[in-house]
């Protein structure tokens, strides 16, 4: 396999733009790890015309390889938002073939140590997704749309699992339920019961909403800490100011639902300010003093 890979990356190692090269190889029990290719070649560059460039190769022995050239900015965005977990897995588990000024080595150390601020923003991203899915699931359940409720609940449990993993200082892997099984068996048990219980769907959902309520509520302050901390910057905020904050923008799509949940939990309060129209008020948001 090395004979196939070496010509693909060797020329690039002499270019100052290339920061690192890694290879991730097929795992027999998990072909999905390398997208069913024998090898993944991950090349990290400082900048490029395309943030991600991909090519596929095969040699005379039918060995296959997929090459990804990824810019530093794109990789950091994925690491922050967790939106391309396969690449994060390749970076975490991949073998270093070239490393300029120990760039990849330091990146791997950072992933293992998982800096506290990185955890905070990732936890709030996951918590916002969790609250959106959970809230929508309950609404579908109330309206009798049980299959739609089931779909949203499954997603909410997945975000709860990822939140738990991040809270414990780890990066969520592709096999997230295997991680959770060891880190927080209680969440794994909820997932297992939703899938395998003999109860009818309505009853399964009822039981899950009851059981997961505490697990979600008990994580509210930690889960929303990134947003609550940022809100200390001003006395009160309009929703537009929050939506356009450079860090809040990472979870802005779920922000409105999250804000309503935080109001319900009495961590955020609504401030009404008179508009020019009689009896119409602007709605602003501020932290409860004890927050």
N, C-alpha and C positions, 0 to 999 in steps of 0.2 A: 504493500500500500504506500510505503514511503516513496517508492519510485514514481508513483502517480502524483503524489502531493508535492514533492520537492520542486519540480519545475514550475508549479503553480504559484509558489510564494517566494522562491529564492530571489528572483529579480527585485521583488518589492522590498526586501530587507535592506537593500542599499539606498532606498529612497527615504529622505528625512521625514517625509509625510507619514511613513508607516511607523506606528507606535508599538504594535505587537501582533503576533500570529499564534493562534492556538489550534489544536486539533481535538475534536471529540469523536470517539470511535463507537461503533455499534455495540450495544449491550444485548447479548443473546435473549435475555428474558424481557427486554423492553426495546423493541425495534423503533418505537415511536420517539425515543430519545434523539435519534438522528434522522427522523423523518423517513425511515426505511432505507437510508443510504448507508454505505459501509463507513464513511467518514464525513465529518463536517469540518471544513477549514474556515475558521473565523479570523478575518484580518481587520484590525482596528487601525483606522487612519485619522490623522488630525482633521483633514477637511477633504471634501470631494464634491463634484457636481451633483451627484445623487447621494442622499443620506444612506441608502441601502442599495447595494448592487449584488445580484446573485447570478451564478453560473453553475451548470451541472456538467459532470464529466464521467466517462467510463473508460476503463483500460481494456487491453486485449484479453485479460482474464475475467472480464465482466465485473470487476470491482468498480463500485460507484462512489463518487464524491460530490458534495455540494459545497461551493465556495460562497461565503458571504463577506462582502467588504462593507464595513459599517463605520460611519464617522463617530468621532469621540462624543460630539453633542447628542447624537441620536442614542448612543449607548447609555449615556448618563440619564437621558430622559426615560429610557426603558427601565433603568435601575431604580429611578425615583418612583415611577408610576406603576411599575410591575406589569406593563402592557404587552411585553413580549417575553414570556417566561422561558421559552425554549432557548433563546439567546442567553438569558441570565444563567440557565443551567449549563450551557456550553462553556460560558466564561468561568463558572464556579468549578466545574468538574474537568474542564479541558486541560490538555497537556500543553505547556508552553513550548513553542518551537523557536520563537524569536521574541526578544523583549528589550525595547530601547529604553535605556536608563531605568530599568526595573519598573516601567509603567504598569505592566500587567500584574507583576508580583504585588505591587502596592495596592492595586485595585482589588486583588483577591483578598489581601489582608483586611482592607476596608469592608469587604462583603462579609467576612467572617466575624469581624468585630462589630459591624453594623452600628455606626455612630448614632448617638442618642437622637440628634435632630432629624436624621434620616428616618428613624423609627417613628417619630412624632407625626411627621407629615404623611407617611405611608399608612399609619394607623388611622388617621382622620380620613384619608382617601377611602380606605376599606370600610370604615365605620359609616361614612356617608352613603356608600353603595349598599351596605347592609340595611340601614334605616329605610332607604328608598324601596328596596326589594321587599322588606318585611312589611312596610306600610301598604304598599300596593297589594301584596299577598293577602293581607287582612281585609282590604277593601273588596277584592275579588271573592274572598270567602263569604263575606257578609252578603254579597249580591248573589251567592249561590253558584258562582263560576269556579267549581272546585278544581278542575284541571289547570286553569290559569293560576289559581291560588297555589297549587302544588308546584308549578314551574317557578313561581317567584320565591316560594319558601325554600326550594332546593338551592336557588341562587343565594338567598340570604344566609343559609347555613354554610355555603361555600365561603362567603365573605366573613362570616363569624369565625370559621376555621382559620382563614388567612390572618384575620385580626389577632387571634390567639397566638399563632406562630410568630408574628411580628412582635407582639407584646413580650414574648419570651426570648427575643433577641436573635431570631433566625430569619433567613429569607424563605418565603414560601416556595416550595419546589413544585414540579409538575405533579408529583405524587402526593398532593397536599393531605389526603386522608390518611395516608400511611404515617405522615408526620404527626398529625393531630392525634392519631391512635395512641401515640407514645406521650405526647405533650399534654393533651387535655382529653382524656377518655370520655368525659361527660358529653362533649360536643359530638364526638364520634358516635356515641350511643344514640343521640338524637337522629343523626343521619341514618344510622343503621335501622332504627325503628321506623323511620319514615319510608324506607325502601322495603323492609321485610315484614312489617307487622301484618297480622291476619285481620286487623280491623278494617272496616270499609274506609274509603278515602276521606269522607267527611270527618269521621271519628279520629283518624290519624292526624288530620290537620288541627282539629280541636285540641288534642293532647299536645301536639308540638307547639302550638301558640302558647299554651299554658306553661309548658316546660322551658321554652326558650326566653320567655319574658324576663325572668331574673338574670339569665346569662347575658342578655343584651343590656338591661338597665344597669347592672353592676359594672359594665364597662363604659358607661356614658362619659364620665369625666375624662378618663384616659383616652377614649376613642375620639372625643371632640376637642382634646387639649390643644391641638395646633390652632384651631379656629378660635377657641376661647382665649388663648394667649394673644393672638393677633388683635382681637377685639379690645384689648386693654390699651391699644394705641390711641383710641379716641373715646370720647364720652358716649357718643352714639353714632350709628351707621345707617345709611340708606341701603336697601338691598342692592342697588346698582353699584355702590361703592365696594361692597363686599364681593359681588360677582366679578368685578374688574380688578380686584387686588391681585398682584402678580403671583402670589402663592396660592390664594384661594381658588384661582382659575383652574388649578389641577383637579378640583372636585366641584366646580361650579355647576355642572349639569345636575348634581344631586343636592345643591345647597338649599334651595327653598324648602324641600321636604325635611332636611336636617334642621333648619332653623325652627320650623314648626314643632319638631320633636323636642328641641332644646327649650322652647317656650313652655311646652307641656311639662317638661321635667324641671321647670323653674330655675334653669341656669341662665336663660336669656329672658329679658322682659321687653314688651312693646312700649314705645314712647309715641304718643300722638301729638302732632304739631299742626296747628290750624293752617289751612290753605286760604287762598283768596275767596274760595267758594264757601258759602254759609253751610255749616254742618258737615263739611268734608275735611278730613285730616290726612296729613302725611303720616305714613307708618315708618318709624325708625326703630332700631334695635340697639339695646345696650345690655351689658352684663348685669346680672343681679349683684349687688354689692358684696355678698358673701362668696361669689365665684372667684 
